[in-house]
Amino acid sequence: MLPERLSNGLCSLNPDVERVALVCDIVIGSKGAIKAYQFYPALIRSRARLTYTEVWEALSVPDSPAQHRHPALLPHLRNLHQLYEVLASCRVQRGALDLETVETQIVCDANGRIERIVPRVRNEAHRLIEECMLAGQCVRGRFFCTAGDSRACTGVHEGRLRRSWKHCTLR
């Protein structure tokens, strides 16, 4: 994890603050196939700071407070959720592992002492982001391996990993 100064400052996506980014722009077909991708530097400006719970509420609870707080973002969130459903379906068809583990959250008192450790509730908004990150990792691996940059394709089973990135698919 990043130190709080970085995670809440320079590296955070605070609303209406420009940040330098390397964009992984992927065109994914309606059946989950990667049609095209490109990487490019950009300046991004986040429009809102949303929590997973808030996104899931906006997507799953009609006429919810979350929908009313972010009406302009709702079509984009719905579109992203449709993409998630396609990617998740492809994942099941590929027989990919779905390791659903329980994350925990440490709850502290006013003095910073641990009061209790509770399970963190996950919802489809968490999985939506994870699927998008997996798609990005897939094309990143494809890009570097196609370019012959073996530094990006390292691991214990280096040869096997290099081959698997070349054939990485979302469907």
N, C-alpha and C positions, 0 to 999 in steps of 0.2 A: 504494500500500500504506500501511497505517496504521503509525505508529511502534510499536515493540515494546511499549512501556508500555501503549498502548491495545489493541493486538491480543491481548495476553496478559493484559490486566487488565480494564478497564472494558467493553470491547467483545467480550470472549470469552465463550463459553458453557461456562464451567467447570462441572463436575458439582456439583449440589446448591447452586448459587448462584442466587438470584432475579435476573432481569433484566427491565427494562421493555422491552416490544416492541409493535410494531404488527403484528397478525396479519392475514394475508390468508388467509381460510378459504374454500376452494373446494370445491364439490361437483362431482365429475366422474363422468359416467355410464360404464357398462362399455364403451362404444364411443369414449370420449374426449371427448364433448360436455360443455361447461361448462353445468351445470344451474342453479347459483346460486353467488353469492359474497358475502362481506361482509368489511369491514375493521373491526377493533376493537382498542382498547388492551388489553394484558394483562400480567400478570406470568408469566414462564415460568421453569421450573426444569429444566435439562438433567439427565438421569439418568446419562449417561455421556459420556466424551470418546472418540469413535471416530475412527479414521483411515479413509480410503477403503480402504486395503488390508485392514484388519480387518473392515470391513463386507462387502467382497467375499468375503473368506475365510468369514465366517459364512454368507453366502448360497450360496456355490458349493462348499464343501468339507464334505461330511457328517461329523458327529462331530468337527469341528475345534476347536482350542483357543478360537477366537473364539466359537464357539457355546456352549461351556462357560462362558466368562467372562460372557456376557450372555444367559442363557436367557430372561429376562423380555422382552427387547427383540426377540428373534428373530421372533415373530409379526408385530410392527409392521414390521420390516425386510422380511419376506417380502411383506407387503401393499404396502409402498412399491415394492418391486421389480415386483410385478404392475402397479401403476399406471404405472411407468416403461415397461414393455413395451407397454402400451396407448398411451401418449403417443408413444413412439418409432415405433410402427406408424403412427399418425396423421401424424406428421411425414414419413414416407416417402410416404404416400399424397398429402400436400399437395405433394410435390416440393420440400420445403424443403432448403436447402443443408446439408450435413453436412461442415463444415470440420474435418477431423481433422489438427491440427497437432502437431508435436513440441514439448513443453515441455521446458525444461532445468532442471537443478538444479546449483548451484555447490557443490562440495565443497571445504571449506577445511581447512587443517592446524591444529595447535594454536595457531599464531601468528596465525591469521586470514587467512593468505595462500591464494590460490586454488591448489588442487592440480590440479583437473580440472573439466571441465563434462561432465555426463552427461545422457542423455535421462531424463526422468521417465516412469515407467510409468503409463499410465492404464488403468482398468478400468471395468466397468459401474457401479460405485458413483459414479464421477465423473460419468458421463453421467446417472445417476439424479438427482443433485442439480441438474445443468444443466437437465434437463427440467422439474423442479419450479420452478426459478427462471424459466424461460421461461413457464410457466403463470401464475405470479404477475405477471410483467411484462405478459402479455397482458390479464389482468383489470384491472391497474392502469391500463393505457392505455385500456381500455374505459370504466372508471369515470370518469376525468378527462375524456375526450372526450365522453361522454354528459352529464356535468355541465356541459359547455361551458367548461371551464378550459383555455384554449389554452396556458397557460404549461407545462402538462405534456405538450403535444404539439408540441414544437419540433424543428426539424431543418433541414437544408439545403433539402429539398423539403417545406416545411411543410404545404401543402395535401394533398399525397399521403400524408404520414405521418398527418395527422389522419384522413383517410378510412380508411387501413389499420387504425388502432387500432379504429375502430368495427366493423370486420368481422373482427377478430382471432378466430381459431378454432384449436382444437387438433385438430380432426378434418377 
